[in-house]
Amino acid sequence: MTVKTAVSRFQIHDELTAPDESAPLIKSIQAAGGAVTKFVGVLAGAPAVLRAYTRMRSELRGGVLPQATRERIALAVAEHREDNYSIAQHAKSARRAGLGLDEVSKARSFTSADPKEAALLAYLKEALDAEGPPPLHLHEEARETGWTDEEILEAVAHLALNEFQSLIASAAALPQDQGGPRALPSAACAVEGRGRGLLSKHTSPMARC
């Protein structure tokens, strides 16, 4: 029976409590100097899920997309899903990747001051929201700003990976890890004519923009 704690709806495992098939993966993360987050601790309760996640993440990290682009996508998805746990995680990663606070804010609304990054994020937002294929003109605009088909496909894969993380974080009701940023920039509305000021992070993305 799954143990439910005050901090998560699923048990958060470590190398001592994880199922036998998950323990080696947790130990390998620690050996590489990585932190075993609450998210990974939850996934450890299902070894097949942990293996699938770590394999996909590892492969995509070795892909062609710059880290800053990957973090923009992660922030956008987390904000879209109102996933405060992942927002905090990726805000820290984005800052380490060189994104300023203004870019972190813009990424949370699927936009950027960089026209190339903004074109890719606009395409991905429609890919996430559309009930069918995203509009062709957004695909072409992403290509025209310099993104290759390989990069666009990887971006869609990162979209899916971060959707998965947000779904798990939401299902587990994960709290933020200790050591998270004390304050995060709110998402900035990207719609022209509504200003570029920072808005409340408690307002839903759809209501903001």
N, C-alpha and C positions, 0 to 999 in steps of 0.2 A: 504494500500500500504506500502511495506517495505521501511523504511527510510534508505538511504545509506549515510554514513558519510565519512570523509576524512581518517579515520583510519580503516574502514572495509566496505566490500561490503554489509554486513547485519548490522542492528541496534544492538548495544551492549547494552543489557538491564541491569537494576538494579532492586531492589525490587519495585521501584516506577513506572517504565515504563513497566515492564514485564506483559504479559497476566495473568489473574487471576489464571489460573491453574499452572503457573510457579512461581509466587511470593512466595508461601509457601516453595518451594524447595530452592529458593535463601535465604530466611530468615533462613531456617534450616542450611544451609551451614555457614552463618554468625554466628548463635547462637553457632555452634560447634567450632568457632574460625577459620574457614577456609576462605580463600580469594576467592572472586568471580572473577575469571579470565575473560579476554576478551572472551575466548573460551566458558565458561559457560554462559556469557552474551549473546553470539550469540545463543547458543542452547535454551535459554529461549524464543526466538521468536517462537519456535515450542514445546509446552508443552509435546507432546508425545515423541519427540526426547530427550528432557531433562530428562524425566522420564526413558526412556530406557537406556540412558547413565549412569545416576547416579545409577540405580539399578545394572547394570552389573559391574560397577566399584566397588561398595560397596561389592558385592558378591565376586568378585575376590580378593579384598584386604583382605577378611577374609579367603582366601584359604591357601594352603600349601606352595606356592612359597615364598622364602625369598624376602624382599623388594629390596635388591641389584640386584637380578636376574630380578625382574620386571622392575627395572630402566634400566638395560642393554638392555632388549628387547625394551623398549620404545625409548631409544636413537638410537638403530639400525634401527627401523622402521622410525623414524623421519629423520635420515640421508638418508635412502634409498629413501624417498619421497622428499628430499631436503626441508624439512619443518623447516625453521629457528625458527619459533615461538615455536614449540614443542621441538626442540633441546635445546633452552634456558631454557624452563620450566623444562625439565627432567635432564638437567645438574645440576641445583640447587638441585633437588630432589636426584639425584645420589650422590652428594657430602654429603648431609645430611644422606644418607644411608651408608656412609663410603667408597665410591669408590674414589680412588685417581685420579688425573688428567690423568695419563697414562691409567688407566682402563676405564675412560670416553672416551678417545680417541679410545681405542681398541673396546669398545662396539659399537661405531658409525660405525665400519666396521664388525659387527657381529663376534667379536672374543674377547678373554680374555687370560690373562696369566694363569688363572686357567683352567686346562685341562677339568674339569667337565663342567664349564660354557662355555668354547669354543665349546665343543661337542654339547651342547644344542643349542647354537647360530648358529652353522653350519647347524644343522637340520632345524632350523626355517628359515634361509635364503633360503634354497632350498624349503621349504614349501611355502614361499612367491613368489619365482621366477619360480618354476616349473609349466609347463602347465598341469601336472598330479600329481600323488603322489610323494612326495620327495623320493630320493633313499633309498631303504631299509637298505643299510649298514649304512647310517647316523642315521636312527632310532635305529638300533641295537647298534651303538657306543654310542648314548645318554643313552641307557639303561645300557650298560656295564660300563659307568663311574659313575653310581649310581642313575640316574633319574628314578623314578617310572612312571608307565603309568598315574597315577593321575597328577603328576607334569608336564609331557609332554603335557597332554591335557589342563591343565591350561595355560601352556606356549603358546600353539596355540591360546587359548582364549585371552590372553594378546596381542598376535600378531594382532588379529582381532580388539580388542578394540583400539589399537594404530593406526592401519590403519584408523579406523573411525575418530579418532581425527585429523590425518594428512589430511584426505580428507576434513573435515570441515574447518580446518585452511587454507587450500589451497583455497577452494571455497570462503572463506571470505576474503582472502588476509590479514590475521591478522598480525599486527605488534607485536613485542615483548612487554611484559608488562614492566612497569617501575620497576627499581630495579633489572633488569636482570644482569647476570655476565658481567663484562667489557670485559673479554676475555675468549674464550672457546678453549680448545684443539681441533685441527683439527682431523679428522678421520685418523687412522693409517692403512696403507695398510697391509693386512694379508697374501698376497701371498709371499711364500718363494722366496728368491733370489732377492727381490726388496727392501730389507731394511725395517727397522722399524721406520724410521724417520717420523716426522709429516708433513703432506701435506696440501696444501691449502684447506680450507673449501669451497672455491668457485668452486673447481673442482668437477665434478659429481662423485658419488660413483663408477659408472661403469668404468669411465675413469681412476680413481685412482687404482682400483684393478681388 
